[in-house]
Amino acid sequence: MGPKTAKVYTTLCERLASGTYAPGDKLPSERTLVDELGIGRTALRQVLARLVAEGALEVRGRSSYRVPGAVSIARPDGVEPWRIHGERNLYDNQWVKLQLWDVEPPGVERFEHHVVKLHRVAVTAVVDDQDRVLMMWRYRFVPQQFGWELPGGIVDAGEDPSETALREVVEETGWRPRALEHVVTYQPMVGMVDSPHEIFVGRGADKVGEPTDLEEAGHIEWIPLADIPGLMAHGELMASGTLVALLHILANQYRMITTRTPRPLVRGSFARSGPVSARDARAHSGSPARACARRSCR
């Protein structure tokens, strides 16, 4: 993108972030945007295509763009929440807290329920312009298994999750994302565990050095997005944050295909960043990486 095109991209991003274009809104016509923003139609379409690729916009019909996020179903009425009468600690240290809660579901006698509290976690999927995602081949001692994971870790006290996301990518991979977008916050085991997971997607990255967190790094590789369904089928994507982030990206690409956007779901061929493929990485895994307790919860 040239300076003028980049400025228009920034302007539209600011309007989306501020709610000027709210979820479900239809964007002004291309002609209106061309006149308002002082940009050519071809350059505008490049900006709009990028926003579609990033999931910030979706295409509805020919040259009609909408802000995604609108839902057609209303929240049910008349459903009562559980009552919480109290809680007490059974075990507590800097990594995990085990509690017993006194709860009462609607129409059911009250009882005690175990609750596990863990730290907030940030996980990031960084995608390059060749539709590859930055991942690590790591050993996890709890399931006693190797697998591909995205970089991420615990949000430190007073730290913004976006700062955590950026820091963890650099520390664990040696790559620095050029831009980060928060896409969702979720709970990985909502019935018993409280550990909010913040999912970010990065676009593009620059190599800034070698990983500094050697306990976490393992083997690092840019994995083609075309490989993700196969890795899922083979059970090589174990972490929930990794799955949520990658499924978000694949869902956006599928929506682009079904709405006939010019960008394909996956490319026919991919240039790899090194001699080791996703299929052959087991042979290069080396000694099992020691799972650092600081990030073992993600």
C-alpha positions as CSV (number, residue, x, y, z in Angstrom):
1,M,0.0,0.0,0.0
2,G,1.1,3.5,-0.8
3,P,0.9,6.3,1.8
4,K,-2.5,7.5,0.6
5,T,-4.0,4.0,0.4
6,A,-2.6,3.3,3.9
7,K,-4.2,6.5,5.2
8,V,-7.6,5.4,3.9
9,Y,-7.1,2.0,5.4
10,T,-6.4,3.6,8.8
11,T,-9.4,5.9,8.5
12,L,-11.8,3.0,7.8
13,C,-10.2,1.0,10.7
14,E,-10.8,4.0,13.0
15,R,-14.4,4.3,11.9
16,L,-14.9,0.5,12.5
17,A,-13.3,0.7,15.9
18,S,-15.2,3.8,17.0
19,G,-18.6,2.4,16.0
20,T,-19.2,4.9,13.2
21,Y,-19.8,1.7,11.2
22,A,-21.6,-0.5,13.7
23,P,-22.1,-4.3,13.4
24,G,-24.6,-5.1,10.8
25,D,-24.3,-1.6,9.1
26,K,-23.8,-1.4,5.3
27,L,-20.9,0.7,4.2
28,P,-21.5,3.6,1.9
29,S,-21.2,2.8,-1.8
30,E,-17.8,2.7,-3.5
31,R,-18.7,5.9,-5.3
32,T,-19.5,7.7,-2.0
33,L,-16.3,6.5,-0.4
34,V,-14.2,7.4,-3.4
35,D,-15.5,11.0,-3.3
36,E,-15.4,11.3,0.5
37,L,-11.9,9.8,0.9
38,G,-10.3,11.3,-2.2
39,I,-9.0,7.9,-3.5
40,G,-9.3,6.0,-6.8
41,R,-11.7,3.1,-7.0
42,T,-9.0,0.6,-7.7
43,A,-7.1,1.6,-4.6
44,L,-10.3,1.7,-2.5
45,R,-11.0,-1.9,-3.6
46,Q,-7.6,-2.9,-2.4
47,V,-8.3,-1.4,1.0
48,L,-11.7,-3.1,1.2
49,A,-10.3,-6.4,0.1
50,R,-7.7,-6.2,2.9
51,L,-10.4,-5.4,5.5
52,V,-12.4,-8.4,4.2
53,A,-9.4,-10.6,4.5
54,E,-8.9,-9.5,8.1
55,G,-12.5,-10.2,8.9
56,A,-13.4,-6.5,9.6
57,L,-15.8,-6.5,6.7
58,E,-17.9,-9.0,4.7
59,V,-19.2,-8.8,1.2
60,R,-22.9,-9.0,0.5
61,G,-23.6,-9.1,-3.2
62,R,-21.7,-7.2,-5.8
63,S,-19.6,-4.4,-4.3
64,S,-21.7,-4.2,-1.2
65,Y,-19.9,-4.3,2.1
66,R,-21.2,-4.8,5.6
67,V,-19.7,-4.8,9.1
68,P,-20.0,-8.4,10.5
69,G,-21.2,-9.2,13.9
70,A,-25.0,-8.7,13.7
71,V,-27.0,-11.6,15.0
72,S,-30.6,-12.6,14.1
73,I,-31.5,-14.5,17.3
74,A,-32.5,-12.8,20.5
75,R,-31.4,-13.9,24.0
76,P,-34.0,-16.2,25.6
77,D,-36.2,-14.6,28.3
78,G,-37.2,-16.2,31.6
79,V,-34.0,-18.3,32.2
80,E,-32.7,-17.7,35.7
81,P,-29.0,-17.7,36.7
82,W,-27.5,-19.9,39.5
83,R,-27.3,-18.3,42.9
84,I,-23.9,-18.3,44.6
85,H,-24.1,-18.3,48.4
86,G,-20.4,-18.4,49.1
87,E,-17.0,-19.7,48.3
88,R,-13.9,-20.9,50.2
89,N,-10.3,-21.7,49.2
90,L,-9.0,-25.2,49.3
91,Y,-5.6,-24.5,47.8
92,D,-3.9,-21.3,46.6
93,N,-0.5,-20.5,45.1
94,Q,0.8,-18.1,42.4
95,W,-0.3,-20.3,39.5
96,V,-3.6,-22.0,40.5
97,K,-6.4,-21.5,43.1
98,L,-8.8,-24.3,43.9
99,Q,-12.1,-23.3,45.5
100,L,-15.3,-24.8,46.7
101,W,-18.4,-22.8,45.8
102,D,-21.9,-23.0,47.5
103,V,-24.3,-22.8,44.5
104,E,-28.0,-23.2,43.9
105,P,-29.2,-23.8,40.3
106,P,-32.9,-22.8,39.6
107,G,-35.3,-25.4,41.0
108,V,-32.4,-27.6,42.4
109,E,-31.1,-28.0,45.9
110,R,-27.9,-26.1,46.6
111,F,-24.7,-28.0,46.7
112,E,-20.9,-27.4,46.7
113,H,-19.0,-27.2,43.4
114,H,-15.2,-27.2,42.7
115,V,-13.9,-24.2,40.9
116,V,-10.4,-23.8,39.5
117,K,-9.0,-20.2,39.0
118,L,-6.1,-19.7,36.6
119,H,-4.5,-16.6,35.1
120,R,-5.7,-14.7,32.1
121,V,-3.9,-15.8,28.9
122,A,-3.2,-14.2,25.6
123,V,-2.6,-16.3,22.4
124,T,-1.7,-14.9,19.0
125,A,-2.0,-16.3,15.4
126,V,0.4,-14.4,13.1
127,V,-0.3,-14.8,9.4
128,D,2.0,-13.7,6.6
129,D,1.3,-12.7,3.0
130,Q,1.8,-16.3,1.9
131,D,-1.1,-17.5,4.0
132,R,1.2,-19.2,6.5
133,V,0.8,-19.0,10.3
134,L,3.7,-18.8,12.8
135,M,3.7,-21.9,15.0
136,M,5.8,-23.9,17.4
137,W,6.3,-27.7,17.7
138,R,6.3,-28.4,21.4
139,Y,6.1,-31.2,23.9
140,R,3.4,-31.1,26.6
141,F,4.1,-33.3,29.5
142,V,0.5,-33.5,30.8
143,P,-0.8,-35.4,27.7
144,Q,2.7,-36.6,27.0
145,Q,2.5,-35.5,23.4
146,F,4.1,-33.3,20.8
147,G,1.9,-30.8,18.9
148,W,1.8,-27.5,17.1
149,E,0.9,-24.4,19.1
150,L,0.6,-20.7,18.7
151,P,2.7,-18.4,20.9
152,G,1.1,-17.1,24.0
153,G,1.3,-16.8,27.8
154,I,0.0,-15.4,31.0
155,V,-1.0,-11.7,31.2
156,D,1.1,-10.1,33.9
157,A,-0.5,-8.0,36.6
158,G,-1.1,-4.5,35.2
159,E,-0.3,-5.6,31.6
160,D,-2.7,-5.1,28.7
161,P,-3.5,-8.4,26.9
162,S,-2.3,-6.8,23.6
163,E,1.1,-6.1,25.2
164,T,1.2,-9.7,26.4
165,A,0.4,-11.0,23.0
166,L,3.1,-9.0,21.3
167,R,5.7,-9.8,24.0
168,E,5.1,-13.5,23.9
169,V,5.4,-13.8,20.1
170,V,8.8,-12.0,20.2
171,E,10.0,-14.0,23.2
172,E,9.0,-17.4,21.9
173,T,9.6,-17.0,18.2
174,G,11.9,-14.1,17.5
175,W,9.3,-12.6,15.2
176,R,7.5,-9.3,15.9
177,P,4.0,-8.8,14.5
178,R,3.4,-5.6,12.5
179,A,-0.2,-5.3,13.6
180,L,-2.4,-7.1,16.2
181,E,-6.2,-7.4,16.3
182,H,-8.2,-8.8,19.3
183,V,-10.8,-11.2,18.0
184,V,-12.4,-12.9,21.0
185,T,-12.3,-13.6,24.7
186,Y,-13.4,-17.0,25.8
187,Q,-13.2,-19.5,28.7
188,P,-11.6,-22.9,27.8
189,M,-13.6,-25.0,30.4
190,V,-16.4,-22.8,31.4
191,G,-18.2,-25.3,33.7
192,M,-15.4,-25.5,36.3
193,V,-12.3,-23.4,35.3
194,D,-12.0,-19.6,35.3
195,S,-9.2,-18.6,32.9
196,P,-10.1,-16.0,30.3
197,H,-8.3,-16.5,27.1
198,E,-7.6,-13.4,24.8
199,I,-7.2,-14.3,21.2
200,F,-5.3,-12.0,18.8
201,V,-4.6,-12.2,15.1
202,G,-1.5,-10.6,13.7
203,R,-0.8,-9.6,10.1
204,G,2.8,-9.8,8.9
205,A,5.9,-10.0,11.1
206,D,9.5,-9.0,11.0
207,K,12.4,-11.2,12.3
208,V,14.0,-9.3,15.2
209,G,16.2,-12.0,16.7
210,E,16.2,-15.5,18.1
211,P,13.8,-16.7,20.7
212,T,14.7,-15.6,24.3
213,D,12.4,-18.0,26.0
214,L,14.1,-21.3,25.3
215,E,11.8,-23.3,27.5
216,E,8.8,-22.3,25.3
217,A,10.3,-22.1,21.8
218,G,10.8,-25.7,20.6
219,H,10.9,-25.8,16.8
220,I,9.5,-22.8,15.0
221,E,7.9,-22.8,11.5
222,W,5.6,-20.9,9.3
223,I,2.8,-23.5,8.6
224,P,0.5,-23.1,5.5
225,L,-3.1,-22.5,6.5
226,A,-3.9,-25.3,4.0
227,D,-2.2,-27.8,6.4
228,I,-4.4,-26.8,9.4
229,P,-7.4,-29.2,8.7
230,G,-5.0,-32.1,8.3
231,L,-3.1,-31.2,11.5
232,M,-6.4,-31.1,13.3
233,A,-7.4,-34.5,11.9
234,H,-4.1,-36.0,13.1
235,G,-4.6,-34.6,16.6
236,E,-1.5,-32.3,16.4
237,L,-3.3,-29.2,17.5
238,M,-4.1,-29.7,21.2
239,A,-4.3,-26.3,22.8
240,S,-7.7,-24.7,22.8
241,G,-6.3,-21.2,22.2
242,T,-4.6,-22.5,19.1
243,L,-7.7,-24.1,17.8
244,V,-10.0,-21.1,18.5
245,A,-7.6,-18.7,16.7
246,L,-7.0,-20.9,13.7
247,L,-10.7,-21.7,13.3
248,H,-11.5,-18.0,13.4
249,I,-9.0,-17.4,10.5
250,L,-10.4,-20.3,8.5
251,A,-14.0,-19.2,9.1
252,N,-13.2,-15.7,7.8
253,Q,-11.6,-17.2,4.7
254,Y,-14.6,-19.5,4.1
255,R,-16.9,-16.5,4.4
256,M,-14.8,-14.7,1.8
257,I,-15.2,-17.6,-0.6
258,T,-18.9,-18.0,-0.1
259,T,-19.4,-14.2,-0.7
260,R,-17.2,-14.4,-3.9
261,T,-14.4,-12.1,-2.8
262,P,-11.3,-12.1,-5.0
263,R,-9.0,-13.7,-2.4
264,P,-8.9,-17.5,-2.4
265,L,-9.3,-19.7,0.6
266,V,-5.9,-21.2,0.3
267,R,-3.1,-20.9,-2.3
268,G,-2.2,-23.8,-4.5
269,S,1.4,-23.9,-3.4
270,F,3.3,-22.4,-0.5
271,A,6.9,-21.4,0.0
272,R,8.2,-22.7,3.3
273,S,10.5,-20.8,5.6
274,G,12.8,-23.8,6.3
275,P,13.7,-27.3,5.2
276,V,11.4,-28.9,7.8
277,S,7.7,-29.5,6.7
278,A,4.8,-29.8,9.0
279,R,4.7,-33.5,8.3
280,D,8.4,-34.1,9.0
281,A,8.7,-32.0,12.1
282,R,8.6,-34.9,14.4
283,A,12.0,-36.0,13.2
284,H,13.4,-32.6,14.1
285,S,11.8,-32.1,17.5
286,G,14.9,-32.9,19.5
287,S,14.7,-33.3,23.3
288,P,11.3,-32.7,24.8
289,A,10.9,-29.0,25.7
290,R,10.4,-28.5,29.5
291,A,6.9,-27.1,29.9
292,C,7.1,-23.9,31.8
293,A,4.5,-23.7,34.5
294,R,4.0,-20.0,33.7
295,R,2.3,-20.9,30.4
296,S,1.2,-24.5,30.9
297,C,-2.4,-23.5,31.4
298,R,-3.1,-22.3,27.9
